[in-house]
């Protein structure tokens, strides 16, 4: 997700909606502020996504299965190398044009709701608003579970 502040920069957010059978859903995210400087990258790099995955692995304390869309950074050769170097990580790709299957898309929609009419006085204030909205989602596991349920995907493992 990316949100722009009036002439002052841009905020990018990458996040994971996490589920483990028998536990509440979790949201793990990172933000990146882009101030529009010459030569500055305007989005997350592969190393930023790898750092997010490493943090999720540490927080969740076990193997991680990521269901990813086909964002160019997610499917790049550099990302494939970073994924291959993590034996605890398994990546499943969503079909093209399937945002309805990605619970993170529902998170971004929820966060962005109302931002269009928000007046901020710079990118730092925008970052604070976005982080506040994401933090509020983190404390509402029933909302995270609803984002997961809205995908229609069966997330519980089948009995043996």
WOWOSUL-V959775 format. One record per pair of residues at least 24 apart in sequence whose C-alpha atoms are under 10 Angstrom apart, sorted by the first residue. I is the first residue (numbers start at 1). J is the second residue. D is the distance in Angstrom with one decimal. If there is no record, write none. Layout:
# WOWOSUL-V959775
i | j | d
I | J | D
I | J | D
This chain:
# WOWOSUL-V959775
i | j | d
1 | 31 | 9.5
1 | 43 | 9.3
1 | 44 | 10.0
1 | 104 | 9.2
1 | 105 | 8.3
1 | 107 | 9.5
1 | 108 | 6.2
1 | 109 | 9.0
1 | 111 | 9.5
1 | 112 | 8.9
2 | 31 | 9.5
2 | 32 | 9.3
2 | 33 | 9.6
2 | 34 | 9.9
2 | 42 | 9.2
2 | 43 | 8.0
2 | 44 | 10.0
2 | 108 | 9.0
2 | 112 | 9.4
3 | 33 | 9.8
3 | 112 | 8.0
3 | 115 | 8.6
3 | 116 | 9.4
3 | 123 | 9.5
3 | 126 | 8.3
3 | 127 | 9.1
3 | 130 | 8.8
4 | 33 | 9.8
4 | 34 | 9.2
4 | 35 | 9.9
4 | 115 | 9.8
4 | 116 | 9.8
4 | 122 | 9.7
4 | 123 | 7.8
4 | 126 | 8.3
4 | 127 | 9.9
5 | 35 | 9.6
5 | 115 | 10.0
5 | 118 | 9.7
5 | 119 | 8.9
5 | 120 | 7.2
5 | 121 | 8.2
5 | 122 | 6.3
5 | 123 | 5.4
5 | 124 | 8.9
5 | 125 | 8.9
5 | 126 | 6.5
5 | 127 | 9.2
6 | 119 | 8.8
6 | 120 | 7.9
6 | 121 | 8.1
6 | 122 | 7.0
6 | 123 | 7.9
6 | 126 | 9.7
7 | 35 | 9.1
7 | 36 | 8.7
7 | 121 | 10.0
7 | 122 | 8.0
7 | 123 | 8.6
8 | 34 | 8.8
8 | 35 | 6.3
8 | 36 | 7.4
8 | 120 | 10.0
8 | 121 | 8.6
8 | 122 | 5.5
8 | 123 | 5.5
8 | 124 | 8.9
8 | 126 | 9.7
9 | 33 | 7.2
9 | 34 | 5.4
9 | 35 | 4.2
9 | 36 | 5.5
9 | 37 | 8.8
9 | 42 | 9.4
9 | 122 | 7.7
9 | 123 | 5.6
9 | 124 | 8.9
9 | 126 | 9.4
10 | 34 | 5.0
10 | 35 | 6.4
10 | 36 | 7.6
10 | 42 | 7.8
10 | 43 | 9.2
10 | 122 | 9.7
10 | 123 | 6.6
10 | 124 | 9.5
10 | 126 | 8.6
10 | 127 | 8.7
11 | 35 | 8.7
11 | 42 | 8.9
11 | 43 | 8.7
11 | 123 | 7.4
11 | 124 | 9.0
11 | 126 | 7.6
11 | 127 | 6.4
11 | 130 | 8.4
12 | 42 | 8.1
12 | 43 | 6.4
12 | 44 | 7.2
12 | 127 | 9.1
12 | 130 | 9.7
13 | 43 | 8.8
13 | 44 | 8.2
13 | 108 | 8.7
13 | 127 | 9.8
13 | 130 | 8.8
13 | 131 | 9.2
13 | 134 | 9.7
14 | 43 | 9.6
14 | 44 | 7.6
14 | 48 | 8.8
14 | 49 | 7.5
14 | 52 | 7.9
14 | 104 | 8.8
14 | 108 | 9.5
15 | 49 | 9.0
15 | 52 | 7.8
15 | 53 | 9.4
15 | 56 | 9.7
15 | 104 | 6.8
15 | 105 | 9.7
15 | 107 | 8.9
15 | 108 | 9.2
15 | 134 | 9.7
16 | 52 | 8.4
16 | 53 | 8.5
16 | 56 | 8.1
16 | 66 | 8.2
16 | 67 | 9.2
16 | 68 | 9.6
16 | 102 | 9.9
16 | 103 | 8.6
16 | 104 | 6.6
16 | 107 | 9.6
17 | 66 | 9.4
17 | 67 | 9.7
17 | 102 | 9.0
17 | 103 | 6.6
17 | 104 | 6.0
17 | 105 | 9.8
17 | 106 | 10.0
17 | 107 | 8.5
17 | 138 | 9.8
17 | 144 | 7.3
17 | 145 | 9.1
17 | 147 | 8.5
17 | 148 | 7.8
18 | 56 | 8.7
18 | 60 | 8.7
18 | 64 | 9.1
18 | 65 | 9.2
18 | 66 | 8.8
18 | 103 | 9.4
18 | 104 | 9.7
18 | 144 | 8.7
18 | 145 | 9.4
18 | 148 | 9.0
19 | 60 | 9.6
19 | 64 | 10.0
19 | 65 | 9.8
19 | 144 | 9.2
19 | 145 | 8.4
19 | 148 | 8.5
19 | 155 | 8.0
19 | 156 | 9.3
20 | 60 | 8.9
20 | 64 | 9.9
20 | 155 | 8.7
20 | 156 | 8.4
20 | 157 | 9.9
21 | 155 | 7.9
21 | 156 | 6.1
21 | 157 | 7.8
22 | 156 | 8.9
23 | 141 | 9.7
24 | 140 | 9.6
24 | 141 | 5.9
24 | 142 | 7.9
24 | 144 | 8.3
24 | 145 | 7.4
25 | 138 | 8.8
25 | 140 | 9.0
25 | 141 | 5.5
25 | 142 | 7.7
25 | 143 | 8.6
25 | 144 | 5.6
25 | 145 | 5.6
25 | 146 | 9.3
25 | 147 | 9.4
25 | 148 | 8.3
26 | 60 | 9.5
26 | 137 | 9.0
26 | 138 | 6.5
26 | 139 | 8.8
26 | 140 | 9.0
26 | 141 | 6.7
26 | 142 | 9.8
26 | 143 | 9.8
26 | 144 | 6.6
26 | 145 | 8.5
27 | 56 | 9.5
27 | 104 | 8.8
27 | 107 | 9.0
27 | 134 | 8.3
27 | 135 | 8.8
27 | 137 | 7.6
27 | 138 | 5.7
27 | 139 | 9.2
27 | 140 | 9.7
27 | 141 | 8.7
27 | 144 | 7.2
28 | 52 | 8.0
28 | 53 | 9.3
28 | 55 | 8.4
28 | 56 | 6.8
28 | 59 | 8.9
28 | 60 | 9.9
28 | 134 | 9.2
28 | 135 | 9.6
28 | 138 | 8.0
29 | 53 | 9.7
29 | 55 | 9.3
29 | 56 | 8.9
29 | 131 | 9.3
29 | 134 | 8.2
29 | 135 | 9.5
29 | 138 | 9.7
30 | 55 | 9.7
30 | 131 | 9.1
30 | 134 | 9.9
31 | 127 | 8.0
31 | 130 | 8.8
31 | 131 | 7.9
32 | 127 | 8.7
33 | 123 | 7.7
33 | 124 | 8.3
33 | 126 | 9.7
33 | 127 | 7.5
34 | 123 | 8.5
35 | 122 | 10.0
35 | 123 | 7.7
35 | 124 | 9.7
43 | 73 | 9.3
44 | 73 | 8.0
45 | 73 | 6.8
45 | 74 | 9.3
45 | 78 | 9.6
45 | 79 | 9.0
46 | 72 | 9.8
46 | 73 | 6.0
46 | 74 | 7.3
46 | 75 | 9.5
46 | 76 | 8.1
46 | 77 | 9.6
46 | 78 | 6.7
46 | 79 | 5.5
46 | 80 | 9.3
46 | 81 | 9.8
46 | 82 | 7.9
46 | 83 | 9.9
47 | 73 | 9.8
47 | 78 | 8.7
47 | 79 | 7.9
47 | 82 | 7.9
49 | 73 | 8.7
49 | 74 | 8.2
49 | 79 | 8.4
49 | 82 | 9.4
50 | 74 | 10.0
50 | 79 | 7.9
50 | 82 | 6.7
50 | 83 | 7.7
50 | 86 | 9.5
53 | 83 | 9.3
53 | 86 | 9.6
53 | 89 | 8.4
54 | 86 | 8.8
54 | 88 | 9.8
54 | 89 | 9.3
57 | 88 | 8.0
57 | 89 | 8.4
62 | 88 | 7.4
62 | 89 | 9.4
63 | 87 | 8.4
63 | 88 | 4.6
63 | 89 | 6.0
63 | 90 | 8.0
64 | 88 | 6.2
64 | 89 | 5.0
64 | 90 | 6.4
64 | 91 | 8.4
65 | 89 | 5.9
65 | 90 | 4.7
65 | 91 | 5.8
65 | 92 | 7.3
66 | 90 | 6.2
66 | 91 | 4.8
66 | 92 | 6.1
66 | 93 | 8.2
67 | 91 | 5.9
67 | 92 | 4.7
67 | 93 | 5.7
67 | 94 | 6.5
67 | 101 | 9.3
67 | 102 | 7.8
67 | 103 | 9.7
68 | 92 | 6.2
68 | 93 | 5.0
68 | 94 | 5.8
68 | 95 | 9.2
68 | 101 | 9.8
68 | 102 | 7.7
68 | 104 | 9.8
69 | 93 | 5.9
69 | 94 | 5.0
69 | 95 | 7.2
69 | 96 | 7.2
69 | 97 | 8.3
69 | 98 | 7.7
69 | 99 | 7.7
69 | 101 | 9.1
69 | 102 | 7.5
70 | 94 | 6.9
70 | 95 | 7.7
70 | 96 | 6.5
70 | 97 | 8.4
70 | 98 | 9.4
71 | 96 | 9.5
98 | 151 | 9.9
99 | 151 | 8.9
100 | 150 | 7.9
100 | 151 | 5.8
100 | 152 | 8.7
101 | 147 | 9.9
101 | 148 | 8.7
101 | 149 | 9.8
101 | 150 | 8.1
101 | 151 | 4.7
101 | 152 | 7.3
101 | 153 | 7.2
102 | 147 | 8.7
102 | 148 | 8.1
102 | 150 | 9.1
102 | 151 | 6.5
102 | 152 | 9.9
102 | 153 | 9.4
103 | 144 | 8.3
103 | 145 | 9.2
103 | 146 | 8.8
103 | 147 | 5.2
103 | 148 | 5.3
103 | 149 | 8.3
103 | 150 | 7.4
103 | 151 | 6.3
103 | 152 | 9.8
103 | 153 | 9.7
104 | 144 | 9.3
104 | 147 | 7.6
104 | 148 | 8.5
104 | 151 | 10.0
105 | 147 | 8.6
105 | 151 | 9.8
106 | 144 | 9.2
106 | 146 | 9.2
106 | 147 | 5.9
106 | 148 | 8.6
106 | 150 | 8.3
106 | 151 | 9.0
107 | 133 | 9.9
107 | 134 | 8.3
107 | 137 | 8.2
107 | 143 | 9.1
107 | 144 | 8.0
107 | 147 | 7.0
107 | 148 | 9.8
108 | 134 | 9.1
110 | 134 | 9.2
110 | 137 | 9.1
110 | 147 | 9.6
111 | 136 | 9.8
111 | 137 | 8.8
